[in-house]
């Protein structure tokens, strides 16, 4: 082994030791972070799922119905409450209004209107 090979081998080992130490440090940081979050939110996995679903709705990646099913909610009103709590406006178009009015008329819910 020449001088250069010995130099590279030592630096390779030092680099590996730094990586392993760094990984252990990240693992400890993750555990500390997780504990802090779990102390703030009782059910961290559920909170993360709700945050993902709400952000998916906010960005248009998920529909109201998809959010309801993803979170196992029974009614769209539960979705509305969650979105309101997270300050995310409903996407309700004029076409949605027309559909709702037609359904109400069909069910005779708009007497005298």
C-alpha positions as CSV (number, residue, x, y, z in Angstrom):
1,X,0.0,0.0,0.0
2,X,1.5,3.3,-0.9
3,X,1.2,6.6,1.0
4,X,-1.8,7.8,-1.0
5,X,-3.8,4.5,-0.4
6,X,-3.2,4.7,3.3
7,X,-4.4,8.4,3.3
8,X,-7.6,7.5,1.4
9,X,-8.3,4.6,3.6
10,X,-8.0,6.6,6.8
11,X,-10.1,9.4,5.4
12,X,-12.7,6.9,4.2
13,X,-12.9,5.4,7.7
14,X,-13.2,8.8,9.3
15,X,-15.9,9.7,6.8
16,X,-17.8,6.5,7.6
17,X,-17.5,7.2,11.3
18,X,-18.9,10.8,10.8
19,X,-21.8,9.4,8.8
20,X,-22.7,6.8,11.4
21,X,-22.5,9.4,14.2
22,X,-24.6,11.7,12.1
23,X,-27.2,9.1,11.5
24,X,-27.3,8.3,15.3
25,X,-27.7,12.1,16.0
26,X,-30.6,12.3,13.4
27,X,-32.3,9.3,15.1
28,X,-32.1,11.0,18.5
29,X,-33.4,14.2,17.0
30,X,-36.3,12.4,15.5
31,X,-37.1,10.7,18.8
32,X,-37.0,14.0,20.6
33,X,-39.1,15.7,17.9
34,X,-41.6,12.9,18.0
35,X,-42.0,13.0,21.8
36,X,-42.5,16.8,21.6
37,X,-45.2,16.4,18.9
38,X,-46.9,13.5,20.8
39,X,-47.1,15.7,23.9
40,X,-48.8,18.3,21.9
41,X,-51.1,16.0,19.8
42,X,-52.4,13.0,21.6
43,X,-52.8,10.9,18.4
44,X,-49.9,11.9,16.2
45,X,-50.6,9.5,13.3
46,X,-54.2,10.7,13.2
47,X,-53.1,14.4,13.3
48,X,-50.6,13.8,10.4
49,X,-53.3,12.0,8.4
50,X,-55.8,14.9,8.9
51,X,-53.1,17.5,8.0
52,X,-52.4,15.6,4.8
53,X,-56.1,15.3,3.9
54,X,-56.8,18.9,4.7
55,X,-53.8,20.1,2.6
56,X,-54.8,17.7,-0.2
57,X,-58.3,19.3,-0.2
58,X,-56.8,22.9,0.1
59,X,-54.6,22.3,-3.0
60,X,-57.3,20.6,-5.0
61,X,-55.5,17.2,-4.9
62,X,-58.4,15.6,-3.0
63,X,-62.2,16.1,-3.2
64,X,-64.5,16.5,-0.2
65,X,-65.6,13.0,-0.7
66,X,-62.1,11.6,-0.8
67,X,-61.2,13.5,2.4
68,X,-64.3,12.0,4.1
69,X,-63.4,8.5,3.1
70,X,-59.7,8.9,3.8
71,X,-60.5,10.0,7.4
72,X,-63.4,7.6,7.9
73,X,-65.9,10.4,8.5
74,X,-69.5,9.5,8.2
75,X,-70.9,12.8,6.8
76,X,-69.7,15.7,4.7
77,X,-70.6,18.0,7.6
78,X,-67.8,16.4,9.6
79,X,-65.5,17.3,6.7
80,X,-66.9,20.8,6.7
81,X,-66.2,21.1,10.5
82,X,-62.6,19.9,10.1
83,X,-62.0,22.3,7.2
84,X,-63.5,25.2,9.2
85,X,-61.3,24.3,12.2
86,X,-58.3,24.4,9.9
87,X,-59.4,27.6,8.2
88,X,-59.8,26.0,4.8
89,X,-62.6,27.4,2.7
90,X,-65.0,25.1,1.0
91,X,-64.9,24.8,-2.7
92,X,-68.5,25.5,-3.6
93,X,-69.2,26.6,-7.1
94,X,-72.3,28.1,-8.7
95,X,-72.9,24.7,-10.3
96,X,-72.9,23.1,-6.9
97,X,-75.5,25.6,-5.8
98,X,-77.6,24.9,-8.8
99,X,-77.4,21.1,-8.1
100,X,-78.3,21.6,-4.4
101,X,-81.3,23.9,-5.4
102,X,-82.5,21.3,-7.9
103,X,-82.3,18.5,-5.3
104,X,-84.2,20.6,-2.8
105,X,-86.9,21.4,-5.4
106,X,-87.1,17.7,-6.3
107,X,-87.6,16.8,-2.6
108,X,-90.1,19.7,-2.2
109,X,-87.9,21.4,0.4
110,X,-88.3,24.8,-1.1
111,X,-92.0,25.4,-0.8
112,X,-93.0,28.9,-1.6
113,X,-89.6,29.9,-2.9
